[in-house]
Amino acid sequence: MLKSLLSTFLMYSRIPVPKVEWKEENRRYALGFFPLIGAVIGGFLLLWRFICNELEIGQFVFAAGAVFLPVLVTGGIHLDGFCDVNDARASYADREKRLEIMSDPHIGSFAVMKLCLYLIIQTALFSQVHSMEMTAVIACGYVLSRALSGLTAVTFKSAKSSGSLQSFLRPAHKRLTLAMDVFFSVLSSAAIVFLLPVQGVSAIAAALIVLAYHKYAAYRDFGGVTGDLCGWFLQICEIMMLAAVVFSERIMAL
């Protein structure tokens, strides 16, 4: 279990942890520990909100830091998947060609444009997050998005028989991994609703809508999911939950 935890952080984060041998038995529960990386990001986000409050740092600087933190922790691995999927979908090619485009290490113009738009919108939304309670809801959302991403990896049909996702799926103890991701999904959802009931329900509803669309679009465009598609889902899920929290907060304030 410990080696699976370390394998998760070695693959999906840039947090220094002891290295373990890259073999299948050390990755049996790795996808079940995936939400803990979200917990680390959420913890850093709460700390950053506290520092900004104490030093009276403006909202734009807080927003810029909030956008930077996930990239700092993960190294941008999920944004890379987001870009690959956008390039593949923009090609309007057949499934095989789309999968080939996603495997290309180069970035295309469509991915650059959508990445820029994504980061601009994310920064703008974070500029509207003023309270520690709103920040805590969003912090829990990082756990929920990764728990749902892990669930899609384990339960959805795979589009390929090879790739980074398969290196975690093949050795996975699927029942226990599924139970772990369900546990983190329920725990984070309960925390979100407890902190801010209306905003929390809005965020969870947004996450579930994105989850449903993710399955539909992945099966339609690629015949299943891949590691890149799970990364795309995670990024869209997080920004939609953020938007749901911000807009529901504004509606409640009217």
Secondary structure, 3 states (H helix, E strand, C coil): CHHHHHHHHHHHCCCCCCCCCCCHHHHCCHHHHCHHHHHHHHHHHHHHHHHHHHHCCCHHHHHHHHHHHHHHHHCCHHHHHHHHHHHHHHCCCCHHHHHHHHHCCCCCHHHHHHHHHHHHHHHHHHCCCCCHHHHHHHHHHHHHHHHHHHHHHHHCCECCCCCHHHHHHCCCCHHHHHHHHHHHHHHHHHHHHHHCHHHHHHHHHHHHHHHHHHHHHHHHHHCCECHHHHHHHHHHHHHHHHHHHHHHHHHHHC
